[in-house]
Amino acid sequence: MSSFPDAPPVLRREALRDALLATVSLLKNHRAAEIDASFIEDYVALNWLEWNGGGLRLTITGSNVCKQLTVRPV
């Protein structure tokens, strides 16, 4: 995944939102090493992901964002 560390906060949040479903897919397939480290930091700061026993997992908030993304009209 590409990272946008210098993007304004609103654009950065949208980039994170757009990449969340792909990130969750990587986590489910045990490929977390492929997730950009700056994305992980921001997801944790947004409370979309959390560290649990040395691994990452989706939070309730993150799950709700994913649900919003799957029903969002294109």
Phi and psi restraints in degrees (value plus and minus 20) as a CYANA .aco file:
   2 SER   PHI    -108.5   -68.5
   2 SER   PSI     133.8   173.8
   3 SER   PHI    -133.3   -93.3
   3 SER   PSI     126.9   166.9
   4 PHE   PHI    -145.7  -105.7
   4 PHE   PSI      45.1    85.1
   5 PRO   PHI     -86.9   -46.9
   5 PRO   PSI     -44.0    -4.0
   6 ASP   PHI    -117.8   -77.8
   6 ASP   PSI     -14.4    25.6
   7 ALA   PHI     -90.7   -50.7
   7 ALA   PSI     129.3   169.3
   8 PRO   PHI     -77.0   -37.0
   8 PRO   PSI     132.0   172.0
   9 PRO   PHI     -71.7   -31.7
   9 PRO   PSI     -59.8   -19.8
  10 VAL   PHI     -86.6   -46.6
  10 VAL   PSI     -63.8   -23.8
  11 LEU   PHI     -88.1   -48.1
  11 LEU   PSI     -58.1   -18.1
  12 ARG   PHI     -82.4   -42.4
  12 ARG   PSI     -64.5   -24.5
  13 ARG   PHI     -82.9   -42.9
  13 ARG   PSI     -59.7   -19.7
  14 GLU   PHI     -85.2   -45.2
  14 GLU   PSI     -59.8   -19.8
  15 ALA   PHI     -82.9   -42.9
  15 ALA   PSI     -61.3   -21.3
  16 LEU   PHI     -85.1   -45.1
  16 LEU   PSI     -63.1   -23.1
  17 ARG   PHI     -81.6   -41.6
  17 ARG   PSI     -64.9   -24.9
  18 ASP   PHI     -83.2   -43.2
  18 ASP   PSI     -49.8    -9.8
  19 ALA   PHI    -114.0   -74.0
  19 ALA   PSI     -24.4    15.6
  20 LEU   PHI     -83.2   -43.2
  20 LEU   PSI     -64.6   -24.6
  21 LEU   PHI     -82.3   -42.3
  21 LEU   PSI     -60.4   -20.4
  22 ALA   PHI     -86.2   -46.2
  22 ALA   PSI     -58.1   -18.1
  23 THR   PHI     -82.6   -42.6
  23 THR   PSI     -65.7   -25.7
  24 VAL   PHI     -83.0   -43.0
  24 VAL   PSI     -58.5   -18.5
  25 SER   PHI     -81.7   -41.7
  25 SER   PSI     -62.6   -22.6
  26 LEU   PHI     -81.6   -41.6
  26 LEU   PSI     -61.5   -21.5
  27 LEU   PHI     -83.0   -43.0
  27 LEU   PSI     -64.5   -24.5
  28 LYS   PHI     -84.3   -44.3
  28 LYS   PSI     -48.7    -8.7
  29 ASN   PHI    -115.8   -75.8
  29 ASN   PSI      -4.2    35.8
  30 HIS   PHI      36.0    76.0
  30 HIS   PSI      23.0    63.0
  31 ARG   PHI    -144.2  -104.2
  31 ARG   PSI      18.0    58.0
  32 ALA   PHI     -80.1   -40.1
  32 ALA   PSI     -45.5    -5.5
  33 ALA   PHI     -82.5   -42.5
  33 ALA   PSI     -38.7     1.3
  34 GLU   PHI    -106.5   -66.5
  34 GLU   PSI     -24.2    15.8
  35 ILE   PHI    -104.6   -64.6
  35 ILE   PSI     110.1   150.1
  36 ASP   PHI     -76.7   -36.7
  36 ASP   PSI     110.1   150.1
  37 ALA   PHI     -78.3   -38.3
  37 ALA   PSI     -56.2   -16.2
  38 SER   PHI     -89.0   -49.0
  38 SER   PSI     -50.7   -10.7
  39 PHE   PHI     -85.7   -45.7
  39 PHE   PSI     -63.9   -23.9
  40 ILE   PHI     -79.2   -39.2
  40 ILE   PSI     -67.0   -27.0
  41 GLU   PHI     -77.0   -37.0
  41 GLU   PSI     -64.6   -24.6
  42 ASP   PHI     -90.3   -50.3
  42 ASP   PSI     -59.1   -19.1
  43 TYR   PHI     -81.8   -41.8
  43 TYR   PSI     -60.9   -20.9
  44 VAL   PHI     -86.0   -46.0
  44 VAL   PSI     -62.5   -22.5
  45 ALA   PHI     -82.7   -42.7
  45 ALA   PSI     -54.7   -14.7
  46 LEU   PHI    -101.2   -61.2
  46 LEU   PSI     -26.6    13.4
  47 ASN   PHI      46.8    86.8
  47 ASN   PSI      11.3    51.3
  48 TRP   PHI    -111.2   -71.2
  48 TRP   PSI     -49.5    -9.5
  49 LEU   PHI    -148.3  -108.3
  49 LEU   PSI     137.0   177.0
  50 GLU   PHI    -162.3  -122.3
  50 GLU   PSI     133.4   173.4
  51 TRP   PHI    -101.5   -61.5
  51 TRP   PSI     115.6   155.6
  52 ASN   PHI    -163.6  -123.6
  52 ASN   PSI      88.0   128.0
  53 GLY   PHI      38.1    78.1
  53 GLY   PSI      17.0    57.0
  54 GLY   PHI      65.9   105.9
  54 GLY   PSI     -21.7    18.3
  55 GLY   PHI    -142.0  -102.0
  55 GLY   PSI     146.8   186.8
  56 LEU   PHI    -118.4   -78.4
  56 LEU   PSI     126.2   166.2
  57 ARG   PHI    -164.7  -124.7
  57 ARG   PSI     136.5   176.5
  58 LEU   PHI     -92.7   -52.7
  58 LEU   PSI     116.0   156.0
  59 THR   PHI    -108.3   -68.3
  59 THR   PSI     153.8   193.8
  60 ILE   PHI     -81.6   -41.6
  60 ILE   PSI     -61.0   -21.0
  61 THR   PHI     -80.9   -40.9
  61 THR   PSI     -66.4   -26.4
  62 GLY   PHI     -80.8   -40.8
  62 GLY   PSI     -59.6   -19.6
  63 SER   PHI     -82.7   -42.7
  63 SER   PSI     -61.3   -21.3
  64 ASN   PHI     -84.6   -44.6
  64 ASN   PSI     -59.3   -19.3
  65 VAL   PHI     -83.1   -43.1
  65 VAL   PSI     -62.9   -22.9
  66 CYS   PHI     -79.7   -39.7
  66 CYS   PSI     -62.9   -22.9
  67 LYS   PHI     -81.4   -41.4
  67 LYS   PSI     -60.8   -20.8
  68 GLN   PHI     -82.3   -42.3
  68 GLN   PSI     -59.7   -19.7
  69 LEU   PHI     -87.8   -47.8
  69 LEU   PSI     -53.5   -13.5
  70 THR   PHI    -100.1   -60.1
  70 THR   PSI     -38.0     2.0
  71 VAL   PHI    -127.2   -87.2
  71 VAL   PSI     -22.2    17.8
  72 ARG   PHI     -91.4   -51.4
  72 ARG   PSI     108.4   148.4
  73 PRO   PHI     -87.6   -47.6
  73 PRO   PSI     126.9   166.9
